[in-house]
């Protein structure tokens, strides 16, 4: 049942502009799935769905995994990062990653999927995500490394 539900979720977000969990929940119920808000929330996390801005400037859920490809592969990371990020800078222990409007969640998700040294955690918003580093030197090094992806 879970695999069928996941397949239906992917189909729904590809064919309809769904931007809220409540809307996805209603669509699943209309398709005959008996689900709760907690189940939909867990499915969104397991499927790696993020909100992104479409070509009309509206938000919608998209699958970062993109057709079964590994969302955390180096080329996938580089593509999403390069197409989402505008600027990278740091202050103290914090690295700021400025993104195009609506793209920070996607960029942060692929960032979190990679193995990085000396990271305490991340916090994502709509057009910015922050990376909390252990030291200022770690922040400087990460800023330099991420800037390479942006400037390619």
C-alpha positions as CSV (number, residue, x, y, z in Angstrom):
1,X,0.0,0.0,0.0
2,X,2.9,2.4,0.8
3,X,4.5,1.9,-2.6
4,X,1.2,2.5,-4.3
5,X,0.6,5.6,-2.3
6,X,4.1,6.9,-3.0
7,X,3.6,6.3,-6.7
8,X,0.3,8.1,-6.6
9,X,1.9,11.1,-4.8
10,X,4.6,11.3,-7.5
11,X,1.9,11.1,-10.2
12,X,-0.2,13.8,-8.5
13,X,2.7,16.3,-8.0
14,X,3.7,15.8,-11.7
15,X,0.2,16.4,-13.1
16,X,-1.1,19.0,-10.6
17,X,0.2,22.0,-8.9
18,X,0.1,20.9,-5.3
19,X,1.7,23.3,-2.9
20,X,0.4,22.3,0.5
21,X,0.2,19.1,2.5
22,X,-3.5,19.6,3.1
23,X,-4.1,19.7,-0.7
24,X,-2.1,16.5,-1.2
25,X,-4.0,14.8,1.6
26,X,-7.3,15.7,0.0
27,X,-6.2,14.5,-3.4
28,X,-5.0,11.1,-1.9
29,X,-8.3,10.7,-0.1
30,X,-10.2,11.5,-3.3
31,X,-8.1,8.7,-5.0
32,X,-9.3,6.2,-2.3
33,X,-6.3,6.3,0.0
34,X,-7.0,6.3,3.7
35,X,-4.3,8.6,5.0
36,X,-3.6,11.1,7.8
37,X,-1.7,14.3,7.9
38,X,1.2,12.6,9.7
39,X,1.3,9.9,7.0
40,X,1.4,12.5,4.2
41,X,4.1,14.5,6.1
42,X,6.2,11.3,6.4
43,X,5.7,10.4,2.7
44,X,6.9,13.9,1.7
45,X,10.0,13.4,3.7
46,X,10.7,9.9,2.5
47,X,10.1,10.8,-1.2
48,X,12.4,13.8,-0.8
49,X,9.8,16.3,-2.0
50,X,10.6,20.0,-1.8
51,X,8.7,23.1,-2.7
52,X,10.0,24.9,-5.7
53,X,8.8,27.8,-7.9
54,X,7.5,26.8,-11.3
55,X,7.8,28.8,-14.5
56,X,4.7,30.8,-13.6
57,X,6.2,31.9,-10.3
58,X,3.9,29.6,-8.2
59,X,5.0,27.1,-5.6
60,X,4.6,23.4,-6.0
61,X,6.0,20.1,-4.6
62,X,8.7,18.6,-6.8
63,X,10.6,15.4,-6.4
64,X,14.3,16.1,-6.0
65,X,15.1,12.5,-7.0
66,X,14.0,13.3,-10.5
67,X,12.9,10.0,-12.0
68,X,14.7,7.6,-9.8
69,X,18.1,9.1,-10.1
70,X,20.0,9.4,-6.9
71,X,19.3,12.8,-5.4
72,X,22.6,12.8,-3.7
73,X,24.9,12.0,-6.6
74,X,27.6,14.5,-7.2
75,X,26.3,15.6,-10.6
76,X,22.7,16.0,-9.2
77,X,24.1,18.1,-6.4
78,X,26.1,20.3,-8.7
79,X,23.2,20.8,-11.1
80,X,20.7,21.7,-8.4
81,X,23.3,23.9,-6.5
82,X,24.4,25.7,-9.6
83,X,20.9,26.4,-10.8
84,X,19.6,27.4,-7.3
85,X,22.3,29.4,-5.6
86,X,23.1,33.0,-6.3
87,X,25.8,33.7,-3.7
88,X,27.7,32.1,-0.8
89,X,29.3,34.0,2.1
90,X,30.2,33.5,5.7
91,X,30.3,35.4,9.0
92,X,31.9,33.8,12.0
93,X,30.7,30.1,12.2
94,X,27.8,30.6,9.8
95,X,27.8,30.1,6.1
96,X,25.0,31.9,4.2
97,X,23.8,30.4,1.0
98,X,21.6,32.9,-1.0
99,X,19.3,31.2,-3.5
100,X,16.8,32.2,-6.1
101,X,13.3,32.7,-4.6
102,X,11.8,29.4,-3.7
103,X,14.9,27.3,-4.3
104,X,16.6,27.2,-0.9
105,X,14.8,24.0,0.2
106,X,15.9,22.1,-2.8
107,X,19.5,23.4,-2.5
108,X,19.6,22.6,1.2
109,X,18.1,19.2,0.7
110,X,20.9,18.1,-1.7
111,X,23.5,19.9,0.5
112,X,22.3,17.9,3.5
113,X,22.4,14.6,1.5
114,X,26.2,14.9,1.0
115,X,28.9,14.2,3.6
116,X,30.5,17.4,4.9
117,X,33.1,17.8,7.7
118,X,32.6,20.0,10.7
119,X,28.9,20.9,10.1
120,X,26.6,21.2,13.1
121,X,23.4,21.7,11.1
122,X,21.5,23.6,8.5
123,X,18.4,25.8,8.5
124,X,16.5,26.5,5.3
125,X,14.1,29.3,4.4
126,X,12.5,30.3,1.0
127,X,15.5,32.0,-0.6
128,X,18.3,31.4,1.9
129,X,19.8,28.6,3.9
130,X,22.3,28.7,6.7
131,X,25.0,26.2,7.6
132,X,26.3,26.3,11.2
133,X,29.9,25.3,11.3
134,X,32.2,24.3,14.2
135,X,34.8,27.0,13.6
136,X,35.2,30.2,11.6
137,X,38.0,28.5,9.6
138,X,35.6,25.6,8.7
139,X,33.1,28.2,7.6
140,X,35.6,29.9,5.4
141,X,36.7,26.6,3.8
142,X,33.1,25.5,3.1
143,X,32.3,29.0,1.7
144,X,35.2,28.7,-0.8
145,X,34.2,25.1,-1.8
146,X,30.6,26.0,-2.3
147,X,31.5,29.1,-4.3
148,X,33.3,26.9,-6.8
149,X,30.0,25.2,-7.6
150,X,28.2,28.5,-8.0
151,X,30.9,30.1,-10.3
152,X,31.2,27.1,-12.7
